[in-house]
Amino acid sequence: MATSSRKYKVVNTPTIYFGTFIHSPRDEASKLDVCEEGAIGVNSDGVIDFVERDVKDIDSIVDKYPSFKNAEIVQTRPEGTQFFFPGFIDTHIHAPQYPNAGVFGSSTLLDWLNKYTFPREASLSSLSVARTIYSRCVARTLSHGTTTAAYYATIHVPATNLLADICSAAGQRAFVGRVCMDHKDINPDFYCDESADESIANTCLCIDHIKKIDPNYELVSPIITPRFAPSCTAEALEKLGKLAKETGLPCQTHISENRNEVQLVKQLFPEHDSYAEVYDAFGLLTPKMILGHAIYLSKKEMELIKSRDAKISHCPVSNSALTSGGAKVRWLMNGGVTVGLGTDVSGGYSPSILEAVRATTLVSRHVALSDGDECKLSVEESLYLATRGGAKVVGLENKIGGFEVGMEWDAQLIGLELVETTGDDFAEEEVVDKVVFEGPKSAGPVDVFGWETWDDKVAKWVYNGDDRNTLGVWVKGRKVWSRT
Ligand SMILES: O=c1[nH]c(=O)c2nc[nH]c2[nH]1
């Protein structure tokens, strides 16, 4: 059995972060706030105590904030190749599917589930398989700067509890959901809850476990997880809706990802007018619900989701890989719906939210080809969705997603490679030798030449960067990843 009696409690050394900070303003998706000479003080609880701009020297800050007299100092490099950025928030990821990342052939959702996904998830009945997969998944997402993840686990209680233990130990903020799927006509025999009551009882066991390891859900929280409407009976959906109401816990599920799936929902729930109305009828469409995908929503469904203040996780990599479709993110945003980003591993082939940011801009351009130029999302808007938007989706917008006093220090240090100038004092052959035989250094795949603006550098990071650019990652003030 996966059990842990260790409760989450970390006390950090107060730290002053100096240098360049970039984040999205709280309610402004279209631009980034760049602070080149900043200082942020983070106290031992991991909370931001002060934010100062135009800081010329460290001593003046220490004089001004005596409680930081013995603070650690973490500084970005002065030549403009490094910056602090808020940690990424992955609002939709299936941890047990991590070994399948990249393995999807030319399948689409419903055959992909049966061919690749259910057999993989079923293998987590073995706790040793679960330990291997979950340890690597959490380590890998952290290394990509994901400080918060909304995880789907599997139907297995011990493995789900283990995922919560691993997130807690690794210091990743997480929502961990035991997946509920009790519909015997839809789910395979080898991977199905016995009954609606079993779905509820096992969900409660996982809630109890997380309550034990993190009583106030400071870092890890349970999340109620009906897989998607087709995989659940009406009885299970109703009981999960009641459980969500009683416990006040967040919920997650899928909606309108694939045309055949939408048809299936119509057949299974003919008494409801739409997919969104199925969830609404069972009390699941609430401000605490995270809906993955949301590609084929009607205007009426979008308005219903908006009126219930349910949230949407946009998963552009998965939607492209499984040929699901292009979600109309601008339309959702214009309709006032809150949107964040998800990797949706392993429908999505990459555990990187940076990749999801990149795909958000590209998919929006495909949508623009049919629906008009205003559908294009900028780098700035996509980064907003990955941080501030994600924070709203998981209900933590007052804690994470940006750098303000009172927020928690969930951050990543990004480093780019400065290309050395060859200067004028080389003979022609020497310059050629240097270029050919020395090649790039290993500070990641993004080359900067020194003349770029910060907006340019951020765009180059988004379009060319990867985890080699993520030099350090902090959650609630604790350093949880470091690229040595
Ligand atoms: O992308 C997806 N991944 C899944 O595991 C899943 N289950 C239902 N619907 C799903 N969509």
The ligand as an SDF file (V2000), in Angstrom:
LIG
                    3D

 11 12  0  0  0  0  0  0  0  0999 V2000
   -7.3380   13.5270  -24.2430 O   0  0  0  0  0  0  0  0  0  0  0  0
   -7.9610   12.7240  -23.5580 C   0  0  0  0  0  0  0  0  0  0  0  0
   -7.3110   11.8710  -22.7400 N   0  0  0  0  0  0  0  0  0  0  0  0
   -7.9440   10.9730  -21.9720 C   0  0  0  0  0  0  0  0  0  0  0  0
   -7.3130   10.2070  -21.2450 O   0  0  0  0  0  0  0  0  0  0  0  0
   -9.3580   10.9690  -22.0700 C   0  0  0  0  0  0  0  0  0  0  0  0
  -10.3160   10.2300  -21.4660 N   0  0  0  0  0  0  0  0  0  0  0  0
  -11.4800   10.6550  -21.9320 C   0  0  0  0  0  0  0  0  0  0  0  0
  -11.3120   11.6430  -22.8180 N   0  0  0  0  0  0  0  0  0  0  0  0
  -10.0000   11.8420  -22.9200 C   0  0  0  0  0  0  0  0  0  0  0  0
   -9.3030   12.7010  -23.6580 N   0  0  0  0  0  0  0  0  0  0  0  0
  1  2  2  0
  2  3  1  0
  2 11  1  0
  3  4  1  0
  4  5  2  0
  4  6  1  0
  6  7  1  0
  6 10  2  0
  7  8  2  0
  8  9  1  0
  9 10  1  0
 10 11  1  0
M  END
$$$$
